[in-house]
């Protein structure tokens, strides 16, 4: 039994080390992808798309993963044995006369404990169809996380949990990242790491 425990501890330590390396312990903690997810509905402008009541699709490792069907900007799927999924739409920014839009959602998953991710998606209107053409995922399981868009500078500021090794309930720092809108997509520009005060 003790040998089994030792093996499990070693496996967990290796996994944590790999995860820290994958997310870049010293670099900003975000992942960017270009999924090309097209909705079947048609609109003349993304201003006409009801973002409060759409199905948000999260793409992970190049594939569709969970889907949250928002109702009035939120989604909840409770499971008494496994926890559940809780999604909230926090930002909608329409750009360039309705040709593009940027959204940000908080995606909270609960099981034995809870974790929270942020999901920024860029929509483009393609032949009348809203199409997700870019996705930025980041950690939100810390106070002060989220995204905001400055219309004057056309910069998206994303504040997410850093990837340094720390307990799920004890974040140590935040990555404050800026992405510049270039007319078609968000391009990473700069980041800084801010320490969180000790609890």
Residue, then its C-alpha position, 0 to 999 in steps of 0.5 A: x500500500x505504501x509503495x502505491x502511495x509513493x508511486x501516486x505522489x511521484x506521478x502527481x509531482x511529474x504531472x505538476x512539473x509537466x503542466x507548469x512547463x507546458x503553460x510556461x511558468x515564467x511566461x504569460x499564462x494563456x493559450x491561443x488558437x484559431x478554431x473556425x467554428x461557424x454558426x448556422x444562423x445568418x445575420x446582416x451584422x454581428x450587432x444583430x447576434x444575440x450573444x446573451x443566448x448563444x451556444x458557446x463552444x470551447x475548443x481544446x487541442x483543436x477539437x470541440x470540447x464542452x458547449x454552454x447554451x447561454x440563457x440571458x448571459x449564463x449557463x448552469x449544469x449542476x450535477x449532485x455527484x460531479x459538481x457541474x459547469x457554470x458559465x457567464x458572459x462577461x464582455x461583448x465588444x462589437x467592432x468595425x461596424x459589426x463585421x467583428x466582435x470579441x466576447x469573454x466568458x468565465x467558465x467554472x468547472x466543479x468536481x471535488x474542487x472548482x477551477x475557473x477558466x476565461x475564454x476570449x473569442x473573436x467572431x467574424x461575419x463570414x457570408x452572413x454567418x457568425x464564425x469564431x476565428x480566434x480563441x484565447x484561453x486563460x486561468x481565472x481561478x483568482x481574484x481580479x481576473x477577467x478581460x476589458x476592451x479599450x475602444x480608443x486604443x483597440x487593446x484588449x487587457x486580459x488579467x489571468x492567474x499565473x501558471x506558477x506552482x501553487x495550490x488551487x485555492x492559493x494563487x500567488x500572482x496574476x498575468x496582465x496581458x495586452x492584445x492589440x486588435x489589428x483589424x482581423x485578430x487580437x495580437x499579443x503585445x505585452x505582459x506583466x506579472x503582479x503579485x497577489x497579497x498574502x491571504 
